[in-house]
C-alpha cells in the first residue's frame, strides 16, 4: 500500500497535519545540524494538497490522486499585525527599543512547548528565566516590572527542578505544568515591559 503524501502549506492545513510536518522539519533540523531550519505555521502556507502517490512520483511533484484544500477565507489578508506589534517592530528596527536575549529564548521555549517537546521546553525555560532575571532589572521599563520580577524570582526553584528532571529523563506532569506556567509568566512580563517602554 502506498502511503506517502506531501503537504504544501495553506491556511486550511489541519492542525494534525501541521504537527506532523513540524515534527518532520524538526527531525530534519537535527539530522542536518541546520540551525536555520524551523517549523511553520498555518498562515505561512501558499497552498495545501492532500493526496498519495508512489515515492518517486511524489518526489517529482506528481500524484496518483490529490485534492487541493480550499479555505473559504483565503481572500482575507494573511497578516494582520496588531498596532502595538507594528509599533514595537518599528521601534526595534530603528533602535529605539533594544531586543533582549530572554525574548528570543522565551519564543524558542514556546515553540518547543507547543510542539510537544516538553524536555527541551523545560531546559529552554530555565535559560529564558535566567536571562530575564539578569536583563530585566536593568531595563528602562524595570520600574513597571517590580512585582513581576519578584514573581519570576519565586518561580526559579521550580523551573530549575523541572530542568533537572528533564536532564534526568524523569520529567513528569507536575514539572511540565511548572514549565508551562513559568513560561506564561515570562511572556506576561515581556508584554508588560513592551507596554512600559517609551515609543
Secondary structure, DSSP 8 states (H G I E B T S, - for coil): ---B------TT--HHHHHHHHHHHHHHHHHHT-TT-----GGG-S--EEEEB-HHHHHTT--SEEEE---TTTTS-S----HHHHHHHHHHHTTSS---HHHHHHHHHHHHHHTT-HHHHHHHHHHHHHHHHHHGGGSTTGGGGHHHHHHHHHHHHHHHHHHHHHHHT---HHHHHHHHHHHHHHHHHHHHHHHHS--
